[in-house]
């Protein structure tokens, strides 16, 4: 059963939860993933099965494509709509024009501070665990690369966006920083990954469909060809 299985991750479970569920469903000895998705995010989560796990570092693609909603005017503890609102500000009437003017400064190789509630390690612990235990978490800037960032629709305080970036980019942090640059704060919602490396949403199967019809697995496993 060696190969890659692309799961359309639902909102709620962690990437590790999905790995464990698929491992139990298909009876594989080894399952891993090729890039974490936040619990609140959905979409492409490529899993390496059995013998393919040894090639995980080679198979993991660096380019990701996301669609998401940028919400202006509110800053949250988690930089998305799952967290407590910690500040609110008026959204400029010309928010669309300000957003268009701000986007170019986020294109290319830039620095980004990951969200406090994230899997980044600080002092040997995951940042989200340390934050929940009351630690004052301070994360360092990290280099990221954004290849494109487009406004698909929206007005006022809510805009649907499409992002192409390299691994290591946090959509939540991007929305936080764009909101700060505009001057009213912001957070992300409806984060959906459409592509991770060579794996796209059209290749994906939902956990519900896999559970209801395990025979679909044979058609969905992508053979690994490592040279």
Buried (B, 14 or more C-beta within 10 A) or exposed (E): BBBBBBBBBBBEBBBEEBBEBBBEBBEBEBBBBBBEBBBBBBBBBBBBBBEBBBBBEEBBBEBBBBBBBBBBBBBBBBBBBBBEEEEEBEBBEEBBEBBEEBBEEBEEEBEBBBBBBBBBEBEEEBBBBBBEEEBEBEBEEBEBBBBEBEBEEBEEBBBBBBBBBBBBBBBBBBBBBBBEBBEBBBBBBBBBBBBBBBBBBEBBBEBEEBEEEEEEBEEBBBEBEEE
